[in-house]
Amino acid sequence: MITQKDVEFYKDNGYLLVKGVFNQQEVEEMRKAVEGIIARAAQSKADYNSAWQGDFIPAEELKKLVLKGFHDVHYHDASFMRAVIHPHMTAVLTQIIGPNVQLHHSKMLVKPPENGAAFPMHQDYPYFPHEKHTMLAASVHLDHADEENGCLRVIPGSHRVGSLPHVGSYYLNHKEYPIKEGTPCVAEAGDVLFFNYLTIHGSETNRSSRTRRNVLFQYREASDFPVENTHFDWGMGLMVSGENPNFTKVKPEFKII
C-alpha cells in the first residue's frame, strides 16, 4: 500500500494520507453501520453530542453545534472489526509501527451538515500517554472531506516537539494554535489518514450541506506501554498484526462490577 518514501514522510511529518484503503462496498457497509449505531443509541436513550466547549465559541453558537461520537464501534458492528484488521490497514501499520501492532480503541465521529462542531487543535497524547510514542490514529473517511465540511487539519512535524500543555488537558490555546493554520487533509471516501498521537491536529466546523463521517482506530506497538492508567477500553490490546512478546501484559487490569 505504501512505499519507503511514504514511511519517511510519516516519520518526518507525523502524518500520512493513504488513498483507497477501503473500496466502495466496504465504505457503504461502514456508513450503514454508523447509521445503525446512532439509531440504536437514540432508541436506548444513550445518544449524546460531543461539541467542544471553549472560549473561542460563543455560547449561543455552541448550542447549535453537533458532533456525534461513540467509542468501541467494533463492539457495535462487525464491519468495523473487519476494518480494524483489514489487510490494507495492516500493510500500512506494520511499515509505520512495526510487525507487532495492537488496537488501543475505536470510535466514530459524525459532523452533520451545516452545524457539525469543530475540534480545536490538540494532541491525542494527554488522553493516553505511552512510553515510546508509537501510538497513532487511523482516521477512516466514509465521506469526501474538504475544507468546507471540516476536514482534518494537521501541523506537519509538530510531533517532534513532544507533549505540549493543554487547556484543561483537552485542547491547545486557540490563539497560539488556530485551526486555520493547520494543513488541510482533503480526502475521499475510503482514504485513511494516519497520524501520530503527538501530531497537532483539529478541524473546522462543517459549513456544508454534506455529512462528514469518520471512524477512528487508535493503534500502538505491542511493547509500548501506557505511563498512566487512563482511557482503558474493552478490547484494548487486541493483536492486529504479529505477536505479543509480553506474555504477562496481554490485557489491561480491570474489574467487572
Residue, then its C-alpha position, 0 to 999 in steps of 0.5 A: m500500500i505504501t512505499q519507503k518514501d511514504v514511511e519517511f514522510y510519516k516519520d518526518n511529518g507525523y502524518l500520512l494520507v493513504k488513498g483507497v484503503f477501503n473500496q466502495q462496498e466496504v465504505e457503504e457497509m461502514r456508513k450503514a453501520v454508523e447509521g445503525i449505531i446512532a439509531r440504536a443509541a437514540q432508541s436506548k436513550a444513550d445518544y449524546n453530542s460531543a461539541w467542544q466547549g471553549d472560549f473561542i465559541p460563543a455560547e449561543e453558537l455552541k448550542k447549535l453545534v453537533l458532533k456525534g461520537f461513540h467509542d468501541v464501534h467494533y463492539h457495535d458492528a462487525s464491519f468495523m472489526r473487519a476494518v480494524i484488521h483489514p489487510h490494507m490497514t495492516a500493510v500500512l501499520t506494520q511499515i509505520i509501527g512495526p510487525n507487532v501492532q495492537l488496537h488501543h480503541s475505536k470510535m466514530l465521529v459524525k459532523p452533520p451538515e451545516n452545524g457539525a462542531a469543530f475540534p480545536m487543535h490538540q494532541d491525542y497524547p494527554y488522553f493516553p500517554h505511552e512510553k515510546h510514542t508509537m501510538l497513532a490514529a487511523s482516521v477512516h473517511l466514509d465521506h469526501a472531506d474538504e475544507e468546507n465540511g471540516c476536514l482534518r487539519v494537521i501541523p506537519g512535524s509538530h510531533r517532534v516537539g513532544s507533549l505540549p500543555h493543554v487547556g484543561s488537558y483537552y485542547l491547545n490555546h486557540k490563539e497560539y494554535p488556530i485551526k486555520e493554520g493547520t494543513p488541510c487533509v482533503a480526502e475521499a471516501g475510503d482514504v485513511l489518514f494516519f497520524n501520530y498521537l503527538t501530531i497537532h491536529g483539529s478541524e473546522t466546523n462543517r459549513s456544508s450541506r454534506t455529512r462528514r463521517n469518520v471512524l477512528f482506530q487508535y493503534r500502538e506497538a505491542s511493547d509500548f506501554p501506557v505511563e498512566n492508567t487512563h482511557f482503558d477500553w474493552g478490547m484494548g490490546l487486541m493483536v492486529s498484526g504479529e505477536n505479543p512478546n509480553f506474555t504477562k501484559v496481554k490485557p489491561e487490569f480491570k474489574i467487572i462490577 
